[in-house]
Amino acid sequence: MLVADCFVLAPIDMRFEVLWRKAAGGDDVPIVSWEHHFEPNADNPNRAQSHDFRGDGARVGPNATGDQLIFRYTGLTQGTIPMAWIPNGEGERAMGRIPYLALP
């Protein structure tokens, strides 16, 4: 599960990806990804928006020393504001949660 609480300053489409990067090199192995359209919170732009994403990911392994789990988020649309989607780093102070990834 991905908790992606955020601030949205302008409409934007986002992609979230979890990848396995092997220490031995080669391509990143996709585990799970999500795409979502976000709109600004018109009622209170200073309050974090809550978003949870769930998905079944690919099984990876065996792992080796130096392997990395990569979380990548990418804006897919070019809006009028360069940072239209901002992860909630304020946590409860913004009435939300700091984003995290929960693995089974």
GROMACS elastic network, one bead per residue, 0.5 to 0.9 nm:
[ bonds ]
;  ai    aj funct       b0    kb
    1    52     6  0.69594   500
    1    53     6  0.56896   500
    1    55     6  0.67559   500
    1    56     6  0.89360   500
    1   100     6  0.83892   500
    1   101     6  0.58658   500
    1   102     6  0.51174   500
    1   103     6  0.66890   500
    1   104     6  0.85016   500
    2    16     6  0.88978   500
    2    51     6  0.82567   500
    2    52     6  0.57105   500
    2    53     6  0.50678   500
    2    54     6  0.64168   500
    2    55     6  0.87181   500
    2    99     6  0.74173   500
    2   100     6  0.60335   500
    2   102     6  0.63623   500
    2   103     6  0.88123   500
    3    50     6  0.77342   500
    3    51     6  0.60100   500
    3    53     6  0.65224   500
    3    54     6  0.88940   500
    3    97     6  0.77160   500
    3    98     6  0.78541   500
    3    99     6  0.50523   500
    3   100     6  0.53234   500
    3   101     6  0.63297   500
    3   102     6  0.80828   500
    4    49     6  0.85250   500
    4    50     6  0.68988   500
    4    51     6  0.52227   500
    4    52     6  0.60843   500
    4    53     6  0.76380   500
    4    87     6  0.68634   500
    4    88     6  0.78362   500
    4    97     6  0.81537   500
    4    98     6  0.77503   500
    4   100     6  0.69824   500
    4   101     6  0.85920   500
    5    48     6  0.61379   500
    5    49     6  0.53793   500
    5    51     6  0.52676   500
    5    52     6  0.76801   500
    5    86     6  0.87630   500
    5    87     6  0.62768   500
    5    88     6  0.55727   500
    5    89     6  0.89272   500
    5    91     6  0.85713   500
    5    96     6  0.63362   500
    5    97     6  0.59613   500
    5    98     6  0.66290   500
    5    99     6  0.57540   500
    5   100     6  0.89796   500
    6    47     6  0.86778   500
    6    48     6  0.52502   500
    6    49     6  0.53326   500
    6    50     6  0.68879   500
    6    51     6  0.77868   500
    6    85     6  0.67558   500
    6    86     6  0.54519   500
    6    89     6  0.82616   500
    6    96     6  0.80904   500
    6    97     6  0.85614   500
    6    98     6  0.84414   500
    6    99     6  0.79470   500
    7    40     6  0.74509   500
    7    41     6  0.79346   500
    7    45     6  0.71148   500
    7    46     6  0.73974   500
    7    47     6  0.72586   500
    7    48     6  0.52695   500
    7    49     6  0.62060   500
    7    84     6  0.79601   500
    7    85     6  0.59473   500
    7    86     6  0.51067   500
    7    87     6  0.64341   500
    7    88     6  0.63485   500
    8    11     6  0.71659   500
    8    12     6  0.79683   500
    8    38     6  0.68479   500
    8    39     6  0.63371   500
    8    41     6  0.68798   500
    8    45     6  0.75289   500
    8    48     6  0.83186   500
    8    49     6  0.78854   500
    8    83     6  0.85620   500
    8    84     6  0.55442   500
    8    86     6  0.64141   500
    8    87     6  0.88713   500
    9    12     6  0.87338   500
    9    39     6  0.78278   500
    9    40     6  0.53902   500
    9    41     6  0.80590   500
    9    45     6  0.75026   500
    9    81     6  0.73029   500
    9    83     6  0.75673   500
    9    85     6  0.64948   500
    9    86     6  0.81720   500
   10    38     6  0.81076   500
   10    39     6  0.63970   500
   10    40     6  0.56097   500
   10    79     6  0.67514   500
   10    80     6  0.72129   500
   10    81     6  0.66587   500
   10    83     6  0.86218   500
   10    84     6  0.51098   500
   10    85     6  0.75955   500
   11    37     6  0.73630   500
   11    38     6  0.56542   500
   11    40     6  0.62625   500
   11    77     6  0.86808   500
   11    79     6  0.70010   500
   11    80     6  0.89565   500
   11    84     6  0.71609   500
   11    85     6  0.85176   500
   12    36     6  0.84868   500
   12    37     6  0.58078   500
   12    38     6  0.53907   500
   12    39     6  0.67739   500
   12    40     6  0.89149   500
   12    75     6  0.68619   500
   12    76     6  0.72847   500
   12    77     6  0.58048   500
   12    78     6  0.74925   500
   12    79     6  0.65953   500
   12    84     6  0.66732   500
   12    85     6  0.71509   500
   13    35     6  0.71165   500
   13    36     6  0.56915   500
   13    38     6  0.61581   500
   13    39     6  0.89599   500
   13    74     6  0.86302   500
   13    75     6  0.60117   500
   13    76     6  0.52887   500
   13    77     6  0.56128   500
   13    78     6  0.87929   500
   14    34     6  0.82158   500
   14    35     6  0.55633   500
   14    36     6  0.54473   500
   14    37     6  0.62858   500
   14    38     6  0.75785   500
   14    73     6  0.69559   500
   14    74     6  0.56838   500
   14    76     6  0.54643   500
   14    77     6  0.76424   500
   14    85     6  0.81445   500
   15    33     6  0.70789   500
   15    34     6  0.56928   500
   15    36     6  0.66682   500
   15    72     6  0.81207   500
   15    73     6  0.56205   500
   15    74     6  0.52268   500
   15    75     6  0.65042   500
   15    76     6  0.67926   500
   16    32     6  0.84310   500
   16    33     6  0.54369   500
   16    34     6  0.51975   500
   16    35     6  0.63471   500
   16    36     6  0.85503   500
   16    71     6  0.73488   500
   16    72     6  0.58285   500
   16    74     6  0.65904   500
   17    30     6  0.74186   500
   17    31     6  0.76214   500
   17    32     6  0.59903   500
   17    34     6  0.66233   500
   17    35     6  0.88779   500
   17    70     6  0.78549   500
   17    71     6  0.57595   500
   17    72     6  0.51774   500
   17    73     6  0.63442   500
   17    74     6  0.85571   500
   18    29     6  0.87631   500
   18    30     6  0.64033   500
   18    31     6  0.55201   500
   18    32     6  0.54482   500
   18    33     6  0.62741   500
   18    57     6  0.86796   500
   18    69     6  0.70378   500
   18    70     6  0.55849   500
   18    72     6  0.65144   500
   18    73     6  0.89941   500
   19    28     6  0.60489   500
   19    29     6  0.54481   500
   19    31     6  0.52956   500
   19    32     6  0.72999   500
   19    33     6  0.87329   500
   19    68     6  0.82520   500
   19    69     6  0.58857   500
   19    71     6  0.65349   500
   19    72     6  0.79761   500
   20    27     6  0.89781   500
   20    28     6  0.56365   500
   20    30     6  0.64632   500
   20    31     6  0.68371   500
   20    60     6  0.76008   500
   20    67     6  0.72418   500
   20    68     6  0.59489   500
   20    70     6  0.61886   500
   21    24     6  0.86350   500
   21    25     6  0.75168   500
   21    26     6  0.80174   500
   21    27     6  0.72236   500
   21    29     6  0.64189   500
   21    30     6  0.89657   500
   21    66     6  0.88949   500
   21    67     6  0.57217   500
   21    68     6  0.50458   500
   21    69     6  0.62983   500
   21    70     6  0.69476   500
   22    25     6  0.55505   500
   22    26     6  0.69884   500
   22    27     6  0.78947   500
   22    28     6  0.70240   500
   22    29     6  0.81179   500
   22    63     6  0.77352   500
   22    64     6  0.75835   500
   22    65     6  0.89836   500
   22    66     6  0.73187   500
   22    68     6  0.65489   500
   22    69     6  0.88845   500
   23    26     6  0.84980   500
   23    64     6  0.71516   500
   23    65     6  0.71385   500
   23    68     6  0.72463   500
   24    64     6  0.85404   500
   24    66     6  0.82491   500
   24    67     6  0.79453   500
   25    28     6  0.84191   500
   26    29     6  0.89504   500
   28    70     6  0.88279   500
   29    60     6  0.81909   500
   30    33     6  0.77164   500
   30    57     6  0.83961   500
   30    58     6  0.74562   500
   31    56     6  0.84766   500
   31    59     6  0.72349   500
   31    60     6  0.75621   500
   32    55     6  0.67541   500
   32    56     6  0.68541   500
   32    58     6  0.66935   500
   33    55     6  0.78277   500
   33    57     6  0.81995   500
   34    53     6  0.73408   500
   34    54     6  0.85704   500
   34    55     6  0.80852   500
   35    76     6  0.89966   500
   38    85     6  0.80715   500
   39    42     6  0.85365   500
   40    43     6  0.88695   500
   40    44     6  0.89044   500
   40    45     6  0.68442   500
   40    49     6  0.87717   500
   40    84     6  0.87629   500
   41    44     6  0.57302   500
   41    45     6  0.51235   500
   41    46     6  0.83377   500
   41    47     6  0.77413   500
   41    48     6  0.83379   500
   41    49     6  0.72893   500
   42    45     6  0.61802   500
   43    47     6  0.87736   500
   44    47     6  0.55934   500
   44    48     6  0.86306   500
   45    48     6  0.75709   500
   45    49     6  0.89172   500
   46    94     6  0.67881   500
   47    93     6  0.87428   500
   47    94     6  0.51142   500
   47    95     6  0.60237   500
   47    96     6  0.74515   500
   48    87     6  0.87660   500
   48    88     6  0.63875   500
   48    90     6  0.85313   500
   48    91     6  0.82771   500
   48    92     6  0.89577   500
   48    94     6  0.55100   500
   48    95     6  0.60680   500
   48    96     6  0.52824   500
   48    97     6  0.79922   500
   49    88     6  0.84455   500
   49    95     6  0.84371   500
   49    96     6  0.68782   500
   50    95     6  0.89767   500
   50    96     6  0.63768   500
   50    97     6  0.75973   500
   57    60     6  0.89129   500
   60    63     6  0.75915   500
   61    64     6  0.82629   500
   63    66     6  0.86260   500
   63    67     6  0.64854   500
   64    67     6  0.57223   500
   65    68     6  0.88759   500
   71   101     6  0.84623   500
   75    78     6  0.73533   500
   75    83     6  0.89492   500
   75    84     6  0.84281   500
   75    85     6  0.77307   500
   78    81     6  0.81128   500
   78    82     6  0.77256   500
   79    82     6  0.68098   500
   79    83     6  0.86922   500
   79    84     6  0.70390   500
   80    84     6  0.79640   500
   81    84     6  0.53366   500
   82    85     6  0.86664   500
   83    86     6  0.65221   500
   86    89     6  0.84346   500
   87    90     6  0.88475   500
   87    98     6  0.75183   500
   87    99     6  0.66968   500
   88    91     6  0.61085   500
   88    94     6  0.76577   500
   88    96     6  0.72163   500
   88    97     6  0.67502   500
   88    98     6  0.54047   500
   88    99     6  0.65813   500
   89    94     6  0.86367   500
   89    97     6  0.79762   500
   89    98     6  0.54588   500
   89    99     6  0.76598   500
   90    93     6  0.55608   500
   90    94     6  0.56107   500
   90    95     6  0.83975   500
   90    96     6  0.77014   500
   90    97     6  0.76212   500
   90    98     6  0.67038   500
   91    94     6  0.58188   500
   91    95     6  0.67234   500
   91    96     6  0.51520   500
   91    99     6  0.82963   500
   92    97     6  0.58756   500
   92    98     6  0.78994   500
   93    96     6  0.72880   500
   93    97     6  0.88880   500
   94    97     6  0.80665   500
   97   100     6  0.84740   500
